[in-house]
Amino acid sequence: MTDYLDNTPISWGTEIINGFVPSQYKNQTEFLHPPEFSKIPMFEGTVKEALLRKLSDPLGYDLSFDKLVEQKYQKGKPIVFVVDDYT
């Protein structure tokens, strides 16, 4: 079972998402929360809906995340998701 870091919240409108970074990245991850952007909604809908939209075409080339990983993944290397709300 994977342990996750506490106190790494990201706000999405009125939702707070926490405990999503694996603890093995404790000293390798930095979180920036610019206060001027933290409460401005960047997408419509829920986090789930926005994530599903982005996974269906993450780079804007009509290439789904599954196909992108299939083409670019090197066995044995970790995959890291970086979510950016364009702030």
Secondary structure, 3 states (H helix, E strand, C coil): CCCECCCCCEEECCEEECCCCEHHHCCCCCCCCCCCCCCCCCCCCCHHHHHHHHHHCCCCCCCCHHHHHHHHCCCCCCCCCCCCCCC
